[in-house]
Structure formats: structure tokens, C-alpha cells
């Protein structure tokens, strides 16, 4: 019978052996990915020849100055106003039913097309035509919507 193992010794590599092992792994990776590495080096060469690498290096060197300038631009009142408007508009948009918005935008598109069709004719609208058009259910519906929209907007402005 064999003697029982009483101790385990861990093989510790010297720094030179670790370096040799890493170089061997890197050499294997280079050999396995030769085509990809050649493409990367080609791209890097092109970027260098047109000056992008120099520009990127300069930006990295001046990162604190660039951050200071960007922060100064973002904190200007017009930019903060724009951000506040976008946040408020998005808050309103999230409260509106998407199907209703789709219907409203589709109705606007149809209205614009009808208006364009009318503009292409030389017809004139008389006061009598205007009064008569109130009996048209489509026009009456749009005017009613507009009046109630204005009423709700007025209530909101009064708050």
C-alpha cells in the first residue's frame, strides 16, 4: 500500500516564471487571432494618419478642462430651462392615454390633408357657408372638442 499524503505543497512560481507563462499565453493569443490583430492595427494606423489618435490623446490630457467647460455649458439657464421643459413635457405625455394620442394625431393629419385639398381649389368661404358648416357633424365635433379643450385649458390657467 502507498503511504498516505500528509502535506500538500503548492508550487509557487517565481516572478520570472510568471512572466514567461504570461508571455507564452500572449504568444498563443496572438497566433490564434492573427487576422483580427492585423485589422485592429490597420484601423489604428488609419486613425493615426488622419489625426484622430492625436485629438483623442489631447482630449484625454485636457479632460479636466473639458469637463469644466461642459459643466459650465450644461448649467447655463437656457440649458436648464430646456431640461425642465423636457421633463415637464414627458411627465404630461406619460399621463395621456397613448391610444388617444394616436387618434388625435391621426385626426390632425386628416385635417391637414383636407385643408391642403381646400387650398388647392379657388373656392371662397362665405358667412353663409360658415353658418351652414356648423350643421356638419364632423365640423361640429371638432368645434366642440376645441371649445372644451379651451375651457379645460382656462381652468388649468386659473389654478
C-alpha positions in Angstrom: 0.0 0.0 0.0 1.0 3.5 -0.6 1.9 5.9 2.1 -0.9 8.5 2.9 -0.4 12.1 1.8 0.2 14.2 4.8 1.1 17.5 3.3 0.4 19.4 0.1 2.9 21.7 -1.2 1.8 24.4 -3.5 4.1 25.2 -6.4 4.8 28.9 -6.3 6.2 30.4 -9.5 8.9 32.9 -9.3 8.2 36.3 -10.9 10.4 35.3 -13.9 8.4 32.1 -14.4 5.1 34.0 -14.1 6.3 36.5 -16.7 7.4 33.6 -19.0 4.0 32.0 -18.6 2.2 35.2 -19.4 4.4 35.7 -22.5 3.6 32.2 -23.6 -0.2 32.8 -23.2 0.1 36.1 -25.1 2.0 34.4 -27.9 -0.7 31.8 -28.2 -3.4 34.5 -28.3 -1.5 36.4 -31.0 -1.1 33.3 -33.1 -4.8 32.4 -32.7 -6.1 35.9 -33.5 -3.6 37.0 -36.2 -6.2 38.2 -38.6 -8.2 40.3 -36.0 -5.0 41.8 -34.6 -3.9 42.8 -38.1 -7.2 44.5 -38.7 -7.0 46.3 -35.4 -3.5 47.6 -36.2 -4.7 48.7 -39.6 -7.5 50.6 -38.1 -5.3 52.2 -35.5 -2.8 53.2 -38.3 -5.6 54.8 -40.3 -6.9 56.7 -37.2 -3.3 57.9 -36.5 -2.8 59.0 -40.1 -5.9 61.2 -40.1 -5.0 62.7 -36.7 -7.8 61.2 -34.6 -5.4 59.5 -32.2 -3.7 62.8 -31.6 -7.0 64.5 -31.0 -8.1 61.8 -28.6 -4.8 62.0 -26.7 -5.2 65.8 -26.4 -8.7 65.4 -25.1 -7.5 62.9 -22.5 -4.8 65.2 -21.4 -7.3 68.1 -21.1 -10.1 66.0 -19.6 -10.4 68.3 -16.5 -10.7 71.4 -18.7 -13.2 69.8 -21.0 -15.3 68.6 -18.1 -15.2 72.1 -16.6 -16.4 73.6 -19.9 -19.1 71.0 -20.4 -20.4 71.5 -16.9 -20.4 75.3 -17.4 -22.4 74.9 -20.6 -24.9 72.5 -19.1 -25.5 74.7 -16.1 -26.4 77.7 -18.1 -30.0 78.9 -17.7 -31.2 78.2 -21.2 -30.0 74.6 -21.0 -31.5 74.1 -17.5 -34.8 75.6 -18.8 -34.7 73.2 -21.8 -34.1 70.2 -19.5 -37.0 71.4 -17.2 -39.3 71.7 -20.2 -38.4 68.3 -21.5 -39.0 66.8 -18.0 -42.4 68.5 -17.7 -43.5 67.6 -21.3 -42.5 63.9 -20.7 -44.5 63.9 -17.4 -47.5 65.2 -19.2 -47.0 62.7 -22.0 -46.9 59.8 -19.6 -50.3 60.8 -18.2 -52.0 60.8 -21.6 -53.5 57.6 -23.0 -51.3 56.5 -26.0 -54.4 55.4 -28.0 -55.9 58.8 -27.5 -52.7 60.5 -28.7 -52.6 58.2 -31.7 -56.2 59.1 -32.6 -55.6 62.8 -32.1 -52.5 62.8 -34.3 -54.3 60.8 -36.9 -57.2 63.3 -36.8 -54.8 66.2 -37.2 -53.2 64.5 -40.2 -56.6 64.1 -41.8 -57.5 67.8 -41.0 -54.2 69.0 -42.6 -54.9 66.9 -45.7 -58.4 68.4 -46.0 -57.0 71.9 -45.5 -54.4 71.3 -48.2 -57.1 70.0 -50.6 -59.1 73.1 -50.0 -56.2 75.4 -50.6 -55.6 73.8 -54.0 -59.1 75.0 -55.1 -60.1 78.6 -55.7 -63.2 78.4 -53.5 -64.1 81.2 -51.2 -65.9 80.6 -47.9 -68.8 82.9 -47.3 -70.5 83.7 -44.0 -73.5 81.6 -45.1 -71.1 78.6 -45.8 -69.6 79.1 -42.3 -73.0 79.0 -40.6 -74.1 76.0 -42.7 -70.9 74.1 -41.9 -71.9 74.1 -38.2 -74.6 71.5 -39.1 -71.9 69.2 -40.4 -71.3 66.6 -37.7 -67.5 66.4 -38.3 -67.1 70.2 -38.0 -69.4 70.3 -35.0 -67.4 67.6 -33.3 -64.1 69.4 -34.0 -65.5 72.8 -32.8 -67.0 71.1 -29.7 -63.6 69.5 -29.0 -61.8 72.8 -29.4 -64.2 74.7 -27.2 -64.0 72.1 -24.4 -60.2 72.0 -24.8 -60.1 75.8 -24.4 -62.4 75.5 -21.3 -60.1 72.9 -19.7 -57.1 75.0 -20.5 -58.7 78.0 -19.0 -59.4 76.1 -15.8 -55.8 74.9 -15.7 -54.6 78.5 -16.1 -56.8 79.7 -13.3 -55.2 77.3 -10.8 
